[in-house]
Amino acid sequence: MSYTTPELLRDHAFFVQPSVPTSATSAPADPLSLQSKVTELEAEVGRLREQLGKAKGVNDVMWETVVQKVVGQKKDKEKDKIGVSGVSGEAGDMEVDGERRQKRGRT
């Protein structure tokens, strides 16, 4: 069974016909109502930006808290690993007097 030309034309006409206008788009555009809508949307954008700023602030505080907690736990573990001489036992993570050696090749 093949797709016939009349079926193709019928389907093509269905998909390319303009959509039926809704009540919002069928009314003529009133410049005053359009300006009112623009003002309303700009105010909403302002409120959303404010909320985004607050959310970013909360996220930053949470992130700092987590980082400080993890760094504090790592420092506690490092203090436990450091022997009497002040140098940790692992060659890849040597510390002298609590200061980490700089890696070569970084600028």
BAFI-3210 file (N, C-alpha, C; in Angstrom, 3 decimals, decimal comma, padded with zeros to 6 digits):
// residues 107
n [1|2|3|4|5|6|7|8|9|10|11|12|13|14|15|16|17|18|19|20|21|22|23|24|25|26|27|28|29|30|31|32|33|34|35|36|37|38|39|40|41|42|43|44|45|46|47|48|49|50|51|52|53|54|55|56|57|58|59|60|61|62|63|64|65|66|67|68|69|70|71|72|73|74|75|76|77|78|79|80|81|82|83|84|85|86|87|88|89|90|91|92|93|94|95|96|97|98|99|100|101|102|103|104|105|106|107]
n.u [000,842|000,666|001,437|-000,784|-001,130|-003,403|-003,826|-001,415|-001,559|-003,817|-002,920|-000,755|-002,044|-003,431|-001,344|-000,075|-001,918|-003,038|-003,093|-006,030|-007,208|-006,965|-008,899|-007,266|-005,430|-007,002|-008,194|-007,774|-004,546|-004,104|-002,354|-002,101|-002,852|-000,901|001,426|000,878|000,996|003,694|004,923|004,017|005,244|007,954|008,122|007,679|009,977|011,864|011,161|011,710|014,465|015,325|014,554|016,192|018,702|018,563|018,343|020,801|022,497|021,829|022,631|025,394|026,192|025,559|027,314|029,840|029,756|029,758|032,221|034,018|033,561|034,416|037,099|037,975|037,666|039,533|041,896|041,975|042,350|044,840|046,437|046,361|047,813|050,372|053,614|056,000|058,112|056,911|056,380|054,392|053,681|053,258|054,589|053,547|052,025|053,367|053,972|055,399|055,779|053,053|052,643|051,887|053,814|054,642|053,428|055,330|055,642|053,333|052,002]
n.v [-001,162|002,139|005,589|007,860|010,512|012,300|011,851|012,800|015,537|016,303|015,861|017,596|020,088|020,158|020,450|022,841|024,846|027,929|028,415|028,320|031,370|032,488|033,943|035,845|036,552|037,318|039,767|043,216|044,732|046,709|049,570|050,645|048,518|046,711|048,039|048,028|045,307|044,832|046,343|044,952|042,444|043,208|043,957|041,478|040,122|041,574|040,837|038,102|038,154|039,207|037,147|035,152|036,186|036,047|033,271|032,488|033,614|032,081|029,570|030,030|030,436|027,938|026,348|027,382|026,664|023,854|023,449|024,547|022,783|020,333|020,946|021,472|018,929|017,542|018,809|018,053|015,297|015,335|016,380|014,256|012,395|013,440|013,063|013,102|014,601|016,493|016,025|014,490|010,996|010,107|010,196|011,567|013,533|015,414|017,466|020,248|021,687|022,348|023,652|023,315|021,915|023,585|022,703|021,744|023,357|024,820|028,020]
n.w [000,000|-000,912|-000,405|-001,494|-003,931|-003,552|-000,793|000,260|-000,473|000,988|003,654|003,650|003,345|005,751|007,645|006,931|007,077|008,525|012,065|014,152|015,269|018,655|021,346|022,527|020,573|018,462|018,842|018,034|018,375|021,094|021,815|024,415|026,116|025,388|026,277|028,984|029,504|028,906|030,921|033,145|032,717|032,834|035,522|036,693|035,817|037,242|039,884|039,729|039,256|041,691|043,446|042,417|043,072|045,884|046,197|045,138|047,030|049,308|048,354|048,023|050,707|051,821|050,313|051,096|053,795|053,637|052,336|054,221|056,318|055,217|054,636|057,216|058,381|056,840|057,579|060,264|059,970|058,717|060,742|062,487|061,022|060,891|062,114|064,883|063,859|062,276|059,649|057,231|056,705|054,081|050,823|048,620|049,734|051,353|054,133|055,706|058,741|058,617|056,178|052,808|050,149|047,093|043,865|041,029|037,842|037,708|037,245]
ca.u [000,000|001,504|000,878|-001,257|-001,003|-004,471|-003,584|-000,304|-002,051|-004,715|-002,090|000,028|-002,950|-003,731|-000,211|000,380|-002,968|-002,784|-003,832|-007,242|-006,841|-007,621|-009,496|-006,208|-004,751|-007,945|-008,521|-006,728|-003,561|-004,278|-001,037|-002,133|-002,845|000,425|002,364|000,558|001,521|005,152|005,266|003,756|006,291|009,213|008,056|007,867|011,399|012,559|010,919|012,432|015,898|015,517|014,490|017,396|019,798|018,432|018,658|022,251|023,108|021,645|023,482|026,788|026,413|025,581|028,547|030,939|029,650|030,198|033,662|034,714|033,447|035,276|038,490|038,262|037,838|040,783|042,987|042,014|042,958|046,256|047,108|046,490|048,827|051,702|054,376|056,717|058,996|056,144|056,259|053,492|054,339|053,043|055,487|052,785|051,278|054,276|053,783|056,418|055,250|051,692|052,548|051,964|054,791|054,051|053,672|056,131|054,995|052,176|052,408]
ca.v [000,000|003,326|006,881|008,433|011,961|013,021|011,778|013,694|016,906|016,517|015,973|018,830|021,200|020,159|020,917|024,188|025,843|028,737|027,960|029,068|032,387|032,439|035,232|036,801|037,017|037,772|041,168|044,117|045,071|048,037|049,982|050,850|047,210|046,118|048,695|047,531|043,931|044,939|046,815|043,829|041,436|043,753|043,856|040,061|039,827|042,154|039,978|036,840|038,415|039,355|035,797|034,435|036,702|035,467|031,841|032,378|033,892|030,890|028,526|030,353|030,198|026,481|025,832|027,759|025,850|022,496|023,484|024,750|021,551|019,324|021,371|021,268|017,493|017,130|019,300|017,201|014,029|015,586|016,529|012,917|011,651|014,041|012,477|013,992|015,482|017,511|015,663|013,344|009,783|009,808|010,983|012,419|014,547|015,838|018,787|020,630|022,741|022,688|024,320|022,370|022,277|023,984|021,780|022,308|023,486|025,714|029,436]
ca.w [000,000|-001,025|-000,001|-002,747|-004,090|-002,849|000,654|000,533|-000,558|002,118|004,857|003,527|003,616|007,187|008,449|006,588|007,271|009,719|013,241|014,452|016,262|019,960|021,706|022,864|019,365|017,452|019,092|017,547|019,401|021,668|022,324|025,862|026,779|025,154|027,190|030,319|029,585|028,945|032,265|034,061|032,518|033,355|036,984|037,032|035,614|038,399|041,054|039,536|039,463|043,131|044,024|041,991|043,899|047,221|046,104|044,948|048,331|050,152|047,800|048,347|052,142|052,023|049,713|051,984|055,011|053,307|052,062|055,492|057,099|054,593|054,846|058,641|058,609|056,205|058,422|061,448|059,566|058,448|062,035|063,041|060,262|061,044|063,221|065,793|063,094|061,572|058,240|057,108|056,270|052,669|049,986|047,719|050,473|052,404|054,701|056,666|059,602|058,239|054,877|051,686|049,128|045,818|042,776|039,952|036,549|037,775|037,335]
c.u [000,897|000,724|000,488|-001,109|-002,147|-004,290|-002,465|-000,762|-002,973|-003,911|-001,262|-000,839|-003,276|-002,593|000,229|-000,699|-002,683|-003,643|-005,040|-006,901|-007,630|-008,163|-008,421|-005,551|-005,712|-008,310|-007,414|-005,819|-003,754|-002,941|-001,006|-002,090|-001,510|001,455|002,143|001,131|003,047|005,604|005,096|004,850|007,645|009,256|008,274|009,325|012,212|012,390|011,694|013,933|016,213|015,508|015,722|018,600|019,766|018,815|020,158|022,970|023,008|022,563|024,951|027,106|026,482|026,883|029,746|030,932|030,163|031,709|034,442|034,692|034,386|036,743|038,876|038,483|039,160|041,967|043,116|042,678|044,447|047,025|047,323|047,595|050,238|052,372|055,059|057,565|058,240|055,971|055,357|054,231|054,175|053,884|054,720|052,091|052,121|053,958|054,891|055,869|053,886|051,559|052,774|053,010|054,072|054,398|054,462|055,295|053,756|052,665|051,331]
c.v [001,238|004,568|007,616|009,955|012,714|012,992|012,740|015,146|017,248|016,714|017,254|020,039|021,295|020,786|022,336|025,246|026,653|028,245|028,854|030,097|032,223|033,815|036,274|037,363|037,557|039,240|042,049|044,546|046,516|048,464|050,168|049,514|046,505|046,728|048,220|046,134|043,949|045,365|045,699|042,765|041,926|043,683|042,413|039,648|040,377|041,307|038,663|037,022|038,550|037,991|034,987|034,891|036,125|033,987|031,632|032,633|032,701|029,763|028,772|030,075|028,700|025,894|026,150|026,903|024,439|022,466|023,642|023,484|020,480|019,672|021,161|019,802|017,012|017,585|018,462|015,870|014,194|015,719|015,163|012,131|012,173|013,470|013,531|014,987|016,574|017,216|014,447|012,163|009,484|010,738|011,953|013,564|015,064|017,260|019,037|021,821|023,235|023,395|023,301|022,859|022,643|022,949|022,486|022,413|024,361|027,145|030,239]
c.w [000,000|-000,616|-001,284|-002,749|-003,412|-001,323|001,063|000,536|000,617|003,404|004,838|003,863|005,102|007,994|008,125|006,752|008,522|010,871|013,471|015,517|017,549|020,276|022,008|021,619|018,328|017,636|018,538|018,695|019,836|022,268|023,840|026,604|026,572|026,097|028,620|030,522|029,681|030,341|033,292|033,950|033,018|034,871|037,431|036,864|036,787|039,646|040,930|039,722|040,958|043,818|043,656|042,811|045,306|047,210|045,930|046,263|049,269|049,676|048,145|049,811|052,419|051,496|050,611|053,244|054,756|053,083|053,358|056,337|056,550|054,809|056,298|058,962|058,021|057,045|059,681|061,135|059,322|059,763|062,680|062,346|060,503|062,295|064,065|065,020|062,358|060,103|058,156|056,513|054,792|051,817|049,103|048,417|051,630|052,846|055,706|057,435|059,128|056,898|053,772|050,683|047,840|044,757|041,692|038,689|036,571|037,928|037,991]
res [m|s|y|t|t|p|e|l|l|r|d|h|a|f|f|v|q|p|s|v|p|t|s|a|t|s|a|p|a|d|p|l|s|l|q|s|k|v|t|e|l|e|a|e|v|g|r|l|r|e|q|l|g|k|a|k|g|v|n|d|v|m|w|e|t|v|v|q|k|v|v|g|q|k|k|d|k|e|k|d|k|i|g|v|s|g|v|s|g|e|a|g|d|m|e|v|d|g|e|r|r|q|k|r|g|r|t]
***
